[in-house]
Amino acid sequence: MMWKNGELFFQVPMPKVEGRPLIVYHPAADLNYINSWSIMAENEEPFILFCDEYGPRYPDDLPFIEDGLRHEYFTRIANPLIGGRAYRNSELGYQNMLIQRQKNATEGILELPQVDILYLDWLEPFSSGKPQSFHEIMPNLARHVRDGGLIILDRKHADIAPSWFAYSNLMQSSSNDVCIEHIGRGEWPIPYVDLPHTREVEAEVFRVKNTIRQKGVEDFLASLMMERRLKPEELKKIMYKLPPRWPGHPDRDSWMERYMDYLDFPEIGEPYLPYPPVSSWKIREYSKWVQSLIDNPSQLRPISRIERKLNLGIDVILVNGDMTDHLDWLLLKGASLITRGKLMDDCLSKCCWLQDKAVNLQPKWKRPLISKLKWSGKESTPNLTTKMLDLAKGPIVATIVNGDASISQLKNDLLKYKGDVKELIIFHIDKEDYQ
């Protein structure tokens, strides 16, 4: 509810958007993101809550964030390209996402498009290292909020920083490009979610008028979720396939097996992780959301590829580009990655699910899978391509340019190959490779 000039309104007038989630930014959130999350969940509209914090309180690190029944509330999903960790709750019934980054908020806010809602409870990062008032801090922050968006100023620190709450009903920036209007005091006395650290919230609510048009939203959303980086025909292949659990987080069957062991042998202790959901999505909701992306391809930002296809006994796809830019595509194809150690670490840090079929030629603590490995040049390991194919964990292999980067060497290497690999994808940065 909201109060304005003594009059009671039964809801805060949240911004409306079409065909996408609300973008909410909560800088320097610490654990108070539980409260901004609760407010957005109460709004019952799709949203993304983005938090930058020097020391982020990730919900899957100790102490874990769980509901009153010891169920996992935030389920970890694929890392966003923009950095940090991402989570969602499968019970809300609509698209939602929490993103936590370890980043200075003054830098992080510059990497986002204008947001729909800016949730603030700690203005210190934006005060230039010295005490400043609302009128000195807020105009610069308001430029990061789109026209018609809201600033919600949590009164959590009203007693220790009263200057942050010395505002007028209407304030314009010195250049008149933004205007901030106080529209009331919002109150959320009963937390919407059953989570620890959730409290009743009292906040001042401001509407922003901004002469600068919001842009870059679809590009930003594509940096957060893999589905928005795929083509419609690729989305059709996954729309009835639930995203897998985050590696290292037990699925429900594994958790139950561990719990049954505890019942038989109490001395081993209860499972230390909360009871997990089946998936980060319900299948009906996931397929409905993916179908909405298929129906609105303008929302998608598929990553283009420059490809050449050859048949050298097996199908060969030569891709001019950086392998790390195409990991979504490789995951969709079920490719077995075979690379040197450093590149493998980079790939798996960006798309961890590729590890199931990955072949690390240079494991840190074990003997190399190919002895005396020399990757490129005239002195490269003989028959390196077929030696890699023999290590493959599937019919599709992805690697990078090797040997002397010639089609003739590749052809000779594959001439006598009789294994199970049907398709070889080779990434190369230099256009002159494989000419």
C-alpha positions in Angstrom: 0.0 0.0 0.0 1.0 3.6 -0.3 0.4 6.9 1.5 0.3 10.3 -0.1 -0.8 13.5 1.7 -2.6 11.4 4.3 -4.6 9.4 1.6 -4.3 5.6 1.5 -3.8 3.8 -1.8 -3.9 0.0 -1.8 -0.9 -0.5 -4.2 2.2 1.1 -5.4 1.9 2.0 -9.1 4.6 -0.2 -10.5 5.8 0.4 -14.1 4.3 -1.7 -16.9 6.2 -3.3 -19.8 5.2 -5.5 -22.7 6.8 -8.7 -23.8 9.7 -8.7 -21.3 10.4 -8.7 -17.5 10.8 -5.6 -15.5 14.4 -4.7 -14.9 15.1 -3.8 -11.3 18.5 -2.7 -10.0 19.5 -2.9 -6.3 23.1 -1.7 -5.9 25.0 -2.4 -2.7 22.2 -4.7 -1.6 23.9 -7.1 0.9 21.2 -9.4 2.3 18.5 -6.7 1.8 18.0 -8.1 -1.7 15.6 -10.5 0.0 13.3 -7.6 0.7 13.5 -6.0 -2.8 12.9 -9.5 -4.2 9.8 -9.9 -1.9 8.4 -6.6 -3.1 8.8 -7.6 -6.8 7.4 -11.1 -6.2 4.3 -9.4 -4.5 3.8 -7.4 -7.8 3.3 -10.8 -9.6 4.7 -9.6 -12.9 7.9 -11.0 -14.6 11.0 -9.3 -13.3 14.8 -9.5 -13.1 16.5 -8.3 -9.9 20.1 -7.3 -10.6 22.4 -6.7 -7.7 26.0 -5.4 -7.6 27.9 -5.8 -4.3 31.6 -5.8 -3.2 30.8 -8.9 -1.1 27.7 -10.5 -2.6 25.7 -12.8 -0.4 25.1 -15.6 -2.9 22.0 -17.7 -1.9 23.8 -21.0 -2.6 26.7 -20.2 -0.3 26.7 -20.7 3.4 24.4 -19.8 5.1 22.0 -21.0 2.4 18.8 -19.2 1.6 15.9 -21.6 2.2 12.2 -21.2 3.1 10.6 -22.2 6.3 10.2 -25.8 5.2 14.0 -26.1 4.4 13.3 -26.1 0.7 15.7 -24.4 -1.7 14.2 -21.1 -2.7 16.7 -19.7 -5.2 17.8 -22.3 -7.8 21.0 -21.5 -9.5 20.9 -21.3 -13.3 23.4 -20.5 -16.1 25.8 -17.6 -15.4 25.0 -14.4 -17.3 27.6 -13.3 -19.9 27.7 -9.9 -18.1 29.2 -11.7 -15.1 28.1 -13.0 -11.7 25.7 -15.8 -10.7 22.0 -16.1 -11.7 19.1 -17.8 -9.9 15.3 -18.2 -10.2 12.4 -19.5 -8.2 10.3 -22.2 -9.9 7.2 -21.6 -7.8 6.3 -18.0 -8.8 4.7 -19.1 -12.0 6.3 -16.5 -14.3 9.7 -15.4 -15.5 11.9 -14.2 -12.7 15.6 -14.0 -12.1 18.0 -12.9 -9.4 21.5 -11.9 -10.5 24.4 -11.2 -8.0 27.7 -9.8 -9.1 30.8 -9.0 -7.2 31.3 -5.5 -8.5 31.4 -1.9 -7.4 27.9 -0.5 -7.9 29.3 2.8 -9.3 30.9 0.8 -12.1 28.1 -1.8 -12.5 25.3 0.7 -13.0 27.2 2.0 -16.1 26.9 -1.4 -17.8 23.1 -1.6 -17.6 20.5 -0.1 -19.8 18.1 2.4 -18.1 16.2 0.3 -15.6 12.5 0.2 -14.8 13.0 0.4 -11.1 16.0 1.5 -9.0 15.8 0.1 -5.5 18.1 2.0 -3.0 18.8 1.5 0.6 22.5 2.6 0.8 23.6 5.7 -1.1 27.2 5.8 0.2 28.7 4.3 -3.0 27.2 7.2 -5.0 28.2 10.0 -2.6 31.8 10.7 -3.9 33.3 9.6 -0.6 31.7 12.4 1.4 28.3 13.1 3.0 25.9 14.4 0.4 22.2 15.1 0.4 19.3 13.6 -1.6 19.4 16.6 -4.0 23.1 16.1 -4.7 23.0 12.3 -5.3 19.6 11.5 -6.8 19.7 13.4 -10.2 22.7 11.5 -11.4 21.1 8.2 -10.3 17.8 9.1 -11.9 19.5 9.3 -15.3 19.8 5.5 -15.1 16.0 5.1 -14.8 13.8 5.1 -17.8 11.1 7.6 -18.4 8.1 6.5 -16.3 10.3 4.3 -14.1 10.4 4.3 -10.3 13.0 5.0 -7.6 12.2 3.1 -4.4 14.2 4.6 -1.5 14.1 2.1 1.4 14.0 4.0 4.8 16.3 1.3 6.3 19.0 3.9 7.1 16.7 7.0 7.6 17.9 7.4 11.2 21.7 7.3 10.5 21.6 9.3 7.2 18.7 11.8 7.5 20.1 13.9 4.7 19.3 11.2 2.2 15.6 11.7 3.0 15.5 15.6 2.8 13.6 15.7 -0.5 11.1 18.0 -2.1 8.0 16.8 -3.9 9.4 17.7 -7.3 13.0 18.1 -8.3 14.7 18.7 -11.6 18.4 18.2 -12.6 20.5 21.3 -13.3 20.4 20.4 -17.1 16.6 19.7 -16.9 17.1 16.2 -18.5 15.5 14.4 -15.6 12.7 15.2 -13.2 12.0 13.3 -10.0 8.5 13.4 -8.5 7.7 12.1 -5.0 4.5 10.1 -5.3 4.2 8.7 -1.8 5.4 6.5 0.9 5.1 2.8 0.2 4.6 0.2 2.9 5.0 -3.5 2.7 4.2 -4.6 6.3 3.9 -8.3 5.7 6.8 -9.9 3.7 5.6 -11.8 0.6 8.1 -14.6 0.8 8.8 -17.0 3.6 12.6 -16.4 3.9 15.0 -15.4 6.7 16.2 -11.8 6.8 12.9 -10.6 5.2 11.4 -7.6 7.1 8.6 -5.2 6.7 9.6 -2.4 4.3 8.9 1.3 4.4 10.2 3.3 1.5 9.8 6.6 -0.3 8.6 6.2 -3.9 9.6 8.5 -6.7 8.6 8.6 -10.4 11.2 9.6 -12.9 10.7 11.7 -16.0 13.7 11.2 -18.4 14.2 12.8 -21.8 16.6 10.1 -22.8 15.0 7.1 -24.4 15.6 3.6 -23.0 17.5 1.4 -25.4 19.6 -1.7 -25.5 17.1 -3.7 -23.4 16.9 -6.8 -25.7 20.7 -6.9 -26.0 21.0 -6.8 -22.2 18.4 -9.5 -21.7 20.2 -11.7 -24.2 23.4 -11.3 -22.2 21.5 -12.8 -19.2 19.9 -15.9 -20.6 20.9 -18.4 -23.2 17.4 -18.9 -24.7 17.5 -15.3 -26.0 20.7 -16.0 -27.8 19.3 -18.8 -29.9 17.4 -18.9 -33.2 13.7 -19.9 -33.3 14.5 -23.2 -34.9 17.0 -23.9 -32.1 14.5 -22.9 -29.5 12.1 -25.5 -30.9 14.5 -28.2 -30.0 14.7 -27.3 -26.3 11.2 -26.0 -25.5 10.1 -29.3 -23.9 13.4 -30.0 -22.2 13.9 -28.6 -18.7 17.2 -26.9 -18.0 19.6 -29.1 -16.0 20.5 -28.5 -12.4 23.7 -26.6 -11.6 26.7 -29.0 -11.4 27.6 -29.7 -7.8 24.0 -29.0 -6.6 22.3 -32.4 -6.0 19.2 -33.2 -7.9 16.1 -34.3 -5.9 16.9 -38.1 -6.3 20.5 -37.6 -5.0 19.2 -35.4 -2.2 16.6 -38.1 -1.2 19.2 -40.8 -1.3 21.4 -38.8 1.0 18.5 -38.1 3.3 17.5 -41.8 3.5 21.1 -42.6 4.5 20.8 -40.0 7.3 17.6 -41.7 8.5 19.5 -45.1 8.7 22.7 -43.6 10.1 21.8 -40.3 12.0 25.5 -39.9 13.0 26.3 -38.7 9.4 24.1 -35.7 9.8 21.3 -34.2 7.7 22.0 -33.1 4.1 23.6 -29.7 4.4 21.9 -28.3 1.3 18.1 -27.5 1.3 15.6 -29.8 -0.4 15.8 -29.0 -4.1 13.0 -28.6 -6.7 12.9 -30.9 -9.7 14.1 -28.0 -11.9 14.5 -24.3 -12.0 11.3 -24.2 -14.2 8.0 -26.1 -14.4 7.8 -27.7 -17.8 4.5 -26.0 -18.8 5.9 -22.5 -17.9 9.2 -23.1 -19.6 7.6 -24.3 -22.8 5.2 -21.4 -22.8 8.0 -18.9 -22.3 10.2 -20.4 -25.0 7.2 -20.4 -27.3 6.7 -16.7 -26.6 10.3 -16.1 -27.7 9.7 -18.1 -30.9 6.6 -16.1 -31.6 8.5 -12.8 -31.1 11.9 -13.3 -32.9 12.7 -9.5 -32.6 13.5 -10.2 -28.9 16.2 -12.7 -29.8 19.9 -11.9 -30.3 21.4 -15.0 -31.9 25.1 -14.9 -32.3 26.0 -15.1 -36.0 28.6 -17.5 -37.3 30.8 -17.5 -40.4 30.9 -21.2 -41.4 32.3 -23.4 -44.2 31.2 -27.0 -44.5 33.4 -29.7 -46.0 33.2 -33.5 -46.3 36.5 -35.1 -45.6 35.3 -38.6 -44.7 33.4 -37.0 -41.8 31.5 -33.7 -41.9 33.8 -30.7 -41.1 32.5 -27.3 -40.1 35.1 -24.5 -40.1 34.0 -21.5 -38.0 35.8 -18.2 -38.3 35.5 -16.9 -34.7 36.2 -17.3 -31.1 35.0 -20.6 -29.6 34.0 -18.9 -26.4 31.4 -16.8 -28.3 29.5 -19.9 -29.5 29.3 -22.1 -26.4 25.4 -22.0 -26.4 25.4 -23.5 -29.9 27.9 -26.2 -28.9 25.8 -27.1 -25.9 22.7 -27.3 -28.0 24.6 -29.6 -30.4 25.9 -31.8 -27.6 29.5 -31.3 -28.7 32.5 -32.9 -27.0 35.0 -30.1 -26.4 38.6 -31.0 -26.9 41.1 -28.2 -26.2 44.1 -27.3 -24.2 43.8 -26.7 -20.5 43.6 -22.9 -20.4 41.0 -22.6 -23.1 39.0 -25.5 -21.5 38.9 -23.6 -18.2 37.6 -20.5 -19.9 34.9 -22.4 -21.8 33.7 -24.3 -18.7 33.6 -21.1 -16.6 31.2 -19.7 -19.1 29.1 -22.8 -19.8 29.6 -25.4 -17.1 27.3 -28.0 -18.6 29.8 -28.6 -21.4 32.0 -30.4 -18.9 29.9 -33.7 -19.3 31.5 -34.3 -22.7 34.6 -32.2 -22.4 38.1 -33.7 -22.9 40.9 -31.7 -21.2 44.1 -32.6 -23.0 46.2 -31.1 -20.2 44.8 -31.9 -16.8 46.6 -30.1 -14.0 47.3 -33.1 -11.8 47.3 -36.0 -14.2 49.4 -37.1 -17.2 48.5 -35.4 -20.5 46.2 -37.5 -22.6 48.4 -36.9 -25.6 52.1 -37.1 -24.7 54.5 -34.4 -25.9 51.6 -32.4 -27.2 52.6 -29.6 -29.7 49.5 -27.8 -31.0 50.5 -25.8 -34.0 53.2 -25.3 -36.6 55.2 -27.6 -38.8 56.5 -29.5 -35.7 53.0 -30.1 -34.3 52.1 -33.5 -33.0 51.6 -35.9 -36.0 48.0 -37.0 -36.6 46.8 -34.6 -33.9 43.3 -34.4 -35.2 42.6 -38.2 -35.3 44.3 -38.5 -31.8 41.8 -36.0 -30.5 38.8 -37.7 -32.2 39.8 -41.0 -30.6 39.3 -39.3 -27.2 35.9 -37.9 -28.0 32.9 -38.5 -25.8 30.3 -38.2 -28.5 29.7 -38.1 -32.2 30.3 -34.3 -32.5 33.7 -32.8 -31.6 34.6 -29.1 -31.2 38.2 -27.8 -31.1 40.3 -25.0 -32.4 42.7 -24.6 -35.3 45.8 -26.9 -35.0 48.7 -28.1 -37.1 49.6 -25.9 -40.0 45.9 -24.7 -40.4 45.7 -26.2 -43.9 42.9 -28.2 -45.5 45.4 -30.5 -47.0 46.9 -31.5 -43.6 43.4 -31.9 -42.2 42.3 -34.0 -45.2 45.3 -36.3 -44.8 44.8 -36.6 -41.1 41.2 -37.7 -41.6 41.8 -40.0 -44.5 42.1 -43.2 -42.5 39.8 -42.3 -39.6 37.3 -45.0 -38.9 36.0 -44.0 -35.5 32.5 -42.9 -34.3 32.8 -39.2 -34.7 30.5 -37.9 -37.4 31.1 -34.2 -37.2 34.2 -32.1 -36.5 33.9 -28.3 -35.7 37.1 -26.3 -35.8 37.2 -22.7 -34.7 39.9 -20.3 -36.2 40.4 -16.6 -35.6 42.6 -15.8 -38.6 40.7 -15.7 -41.9 43.6 -17.1 -43.8 43.5 -20.4 -41.9 42.1 -23.3 -43.9 42.1 -21.4 -47.2 
